[in-house]
Amino acid sequence: GEGEEGEEGEGGAEKSAKEVLSSHFELLKSAAAPGGDATEAEAAVKEAAAAFASVLGRQDSDDEDKARAKVGLAACALQEGNAAMAKELLRAVEAECSEGGLKIAELAAVKAQVEFSDGKEDLGEVEALLKESPGDLEAMHRYAVALFAEGRTEDALEAAL
């Protein structure tokens, strides 16, 4: 029959490096969503890390794909609580970007998450503080920053506005 080659992708044809990257960045985003199952999130991070690592070894991966894969691995490391590894990977990507003139869309977001994770506040504590004094601008700002550090970008923007 037709379409029997390259059965690695889920829809028949093998996915391109770019498709693998995009779908696994989405997977990571959903794994970081609040209220999710911790076991499922852990499995999603492991799956994403394996996918990002596989992109590094593919022949059809260009420099941009490989840089995005490293950013993805940094995001995985961060979600696993390894901020030092995430920083190392991001430093490498930044060097590659400046040498090759690359622009990696996900780089800024993951870099910000790493920076925020260093001084990350407990979201529950900041929420409690905000409930006590809802008009407190400092508390609102801290809440937005804490949400962003958790990877909840849309919620953080809403809280900041």
C-alpha positions in Angstrom: 0.0 0.0 0.0 0.9 3.7 -0.1 2.4 5.7 2.7 4.2 2.8 4.5 7.6 4.5 4.5 8.8 6.6 7.5 6.4 5.4 10.1 8.0 7.4 12.9 5.5 10.3 12.7 2.0 9.6 14.1 0.2 10.5 10.9 2.2 8.3 8.5 5.0 10.5 7.1 8.0 11.3 9.3 7.8 14.7 10.8 10.4 17.3 9.9 12.8 18.6 12.5 10.8 21.9 12.7 7.5 20.0 13.2 9.1 17.9 16.0 10.5 21.0 17.7 7.2 23.0 17.5 5.0 20.1 18.7 7.3 19.4 21.7 7.6 23.1 22.7 3.7 22.9 22.8 3.9 19.7 24.8 6.3 21.4 27.4 3.9 24.3 27.6 1.0 22.1 28.5 3.1 20.1 30.9 3.9 23.4 32.8 0.2 24.3 33.0 -1.1 24.6 36.5 -3.4 21.9 37.9 -1.9 19.3 35.7 -1.0 15.7 36.7 2.6 15.7 38.0 3.3 12.2 36.6 2.0 13.2 33.2 4.0 16.4 33.3 7.1 14.5 34.2 6.5 12.0 31.3 5.9 14.9 28.9 9.2 16.6 29.9 11.0 13.3 29.4 9.4 12.8 26.0 10.2 16.4 24.9 13.8 16.0 26.1 14.2 12.8 24.0 12.6 14.5 21.0 14.9 17.6 21.3 17.9 15.4 21.7 16.9 13.4 18.6 16.7 16.6 16.5 20.4 17.3 17.4 21.4 14.0 15.7 19.3 14.3 12.6 20.9 14.9 9.2 18.0 17.2 8.1 18.4 19.5 11.1 19.9 22.9 10.2 21.7 25.2 12.6 18.5 26.9 13.7 16.8 23.5 14.4 19.8 22.5 16.5 19.8 25.8 18.4 16.0 25.4 19.0 16.6 21.9 20.2 19.1 23.1 22.7 16.7 25.8 23.9 14.1 23.0 24.3 16.6 20.9 26.3 17.2 23.9 28.5 13.4 24.2 29.1 13.3 20.5 30.0 16.3 20.9 32.4 14.6 23.9 34.0 11.3 21.9 34.5 13.3 19.1 36.1 14.8 21.7 38.5 18.2 21.8 36.9 18.7 25.6 36.4 22.5 25.3 36.1 22.2 22.9 33.1 19.5 25.2 31.5 21.9 28.2 31.9 24.8 26.3 30.2 22.6 25.3 27.3 21.3 28.8 26.8 24.8 30.3 26.9 25.8 27.9 24.2 22.8 28.8 22.1 23.4 32.6 22.6 26.9 32.1 21.3 25.7 30.2 18.3 23.1 32.8 17.6 25.5 35.7 17.7 28.0 33.8 15.5 25.4 32.6 13.0 23.0 35.6 13.1 20.2 33.3 14.2 17.0 34.4 15.9 15.4 31.7 18.0 11.8 32.6 19.0 11.8 30.5 22.1 15.1 31.7 23.5 13.9 34.8 25.2 11.0 33.1 27.0 13.1 30.2 28.3 15.9 32.6 29.3 13.5 34.7 31.3 12.1 31.6 33.0 15.6 30.6 34.0 16.4 34.0 35.3 13.1 34.1 37.2 13.6 30.6 38.6 16.7 31.8 40.4 14.7 34.2 42.6 11.4 32.5 42.2 8.7 33.3 44.8 6.2 30.8 46.0 3.0 31.4 43.9 0.7 30.5 46.8 2.3 32.9 49.2 2.1 35.8 46.7 -1.6 34.9 46.0 -2.4 35.0 49.7 -0.7 38.3 50.0 -2.7 39.7 47.1 -6.0 38.4 48.7 -5.1 40.3 51.9 -4.5 43.5 50.0 -6.0 43.4 46.5 -5.0 47.0 45.6 -1.3 46.6 46.5 0.6 47.3 43.3 3.8 45.7 44.6 1.9 42.5 45.4 0.2 42.5 42.0 3.6 42.9 40.3 5.1 40.1 42.4 2.1 37.9 41.4 2.6 38.6 37.7 6.3 37.8 38.0 5.6 34.6 39.9 3.1 33.5 37.3 5.6 34.2 34.5 8.2 32.2 36.3 5.8 29.3 36.4 5.5 29.5 32.6 2.0 30.9 32.8 2.7 33.8 30.4 -0.9 34.7 29.5 -2.0 34.7 33.1 1.0 36.8 34.0 0.1 39.4 31.3 -3.5 39.5 32.5 -2.3 40.0 36.1 0.1 42.8 35.1 -2.6 44.7 33.2 
